[in-house]
Amino acid sequence: MRSKICAMAVCILCLLAVSAFAADITGTWVAEMAAPKMGPGGGPEGGGPGGGPGGGGPMKFTFEFKANGSNLGGAVLGPMGNKNEIIDGKIDGNNVSFAVKVDAMGNEMKINYKGTVSGDEMKLTFTMEGGMGGPGGGGMPPMELVAKRQK
């Protein structure tokens, strides 16, 4: 009986230790990236995901993260000023993954983010599903951005 209690205590401590090592990303993070040259809403002059700003100017993303252990919530403010709730958010050590659903000119699109946190910097790669271009997000390749924690 005593060995079962000890084993249970060790298991609980291990679970607590794993959640203690999840990166603390709660707060506001901002990233900028150049508008892609092609893609939904784009053309030779550039255009962002789902018809973002053209002309090659930078696109700004604001991430409002709310971490709760290994669960991640919050919202993403996109380059067009649209705010979308984070879904399927997870934190595993310094790795993060989450998604947002957006309306791209009447077509629903899901943007999937994956990345790593290192101090006050987060490197993210995102891919798109759905939208005007079908399941692959209009043939746009995965894109990368670096978000910095706002203090």
N, C-alpha and C positions, 0 to 999 in steps of 0.2 A: 504494500500500500504506500509506504514511504517513498519507494523508488518511482511509483507512478506520479506522485505529487511533485517530486524533483524533476522528472521528465517534463511534466506539464509546465512547471515554472520556467524551465530552460526554453521550451517552445514559445511561451509568451514573451520572454525576454528577447528571443531572436526576432519575433515579429515586430516588437517595438523598436529594436535596433534598425531593422530594415527601413521602417517608415521614418526614423530619425535621420537617415542618410539621404532621403529625397531632397533634391535641390529646393531651396526656398525661393520661389520666383514670384511670390505674391507682390503685386504692385504694377506700375505702369512701365512698359518697355516701348521704345520707338525705333522703327527701321525705315530707311529710305532706299529706293532702288530706281534705276533708270527704267522708263517705260519700255516694254519689249517692242521690237520692230514689227512683229507680226502676231496674229492671234485674234481671238474674239474681240471685235470692236477696233481692231488694229488695222494697219495697212502700212504702206511704205513710210509714213510719217510717224508711226508708233501708235500704240494703244494699249491700255491696260487690260487685265483680266476682266472679262465681262463688259468690255467697252469703256475702260478707264481712260484717263486723260491722254491725249495724243501729243504730238510735237516733241517727244523725247524728253520732256521735263521729268523731274523725279516724282515718284509716287511714294506717299508717306503712309505707313501702317502704324497704328497705335494699338498695342496689346494691353488689355487690362486683365491681368491674371489674378485668380483667387485660388490658391492651393489649399487643399485640405488633406494632409497626408499624401497618399499617392494619387488622389483625385485632383483634377484640374478643371476649373470653371472660369467664367469671366466673359469677356467680349473682345471683339476685334473691330476697330474703327478703320474702315478701308479708305483708299485714296479718293473715292467719290463722296466721302462723308457718311457712308452707310455703316450702321453699327449692327453686328451680328453676334449672337450668343455662341460661345464655345460649346461644342458637343464632343463626346467621346474623349475627353481630356484625361491624360495619364502622365504621371511622373515616375520614372524608374531610375533612381540615382541622379545622374546628371543628364539623363535622356528624357525628352518630352515629346509627346504626340497629342494632337488635337485636330479638330475639324470645325469648319463653319459652313452653313448653308447660306447661299446668297441668291438673290434674284438678278439674273443677267438679262435685262430687257425682256422680262416675261418668261424666261426659262430658268428653272431651278438648277443651280450648280453647287457642288460640294467641293470645298477646298480643303485638302488634307495637308497638315503641317507635321514635320518631324525634325527634331534637332537636338542639339546638346548645349548645356549651360556651362559656362566657365566664368565664374565671378560675376561681373556686371555685364557680360556679353553672352548673347545667345545666337548660335548659328542655326538657321532654319532652312529647310528645303520644303517647297510646297508643290503639290500637283493638283490638277483639277479633274473633276468627274462631271459629266453631263453638260448642261448649257447648250448653246447653239451648235456646238460642234460635236455633240453626241457623247458617248461614254468616255472618250479620251480628252474631253475638254477642248475640242477644236484643234487637236494636234499640237498643243503647246507642250514643249519639253518641261521637265522639272525645273523650277527656278529657285535661286538661293537668295537669301537676304540675311543681314546681321542686325539684330535688335540690341539696343543698349538700354540698360535700366535707367530710369529717370529718378533723380533723387530730390 
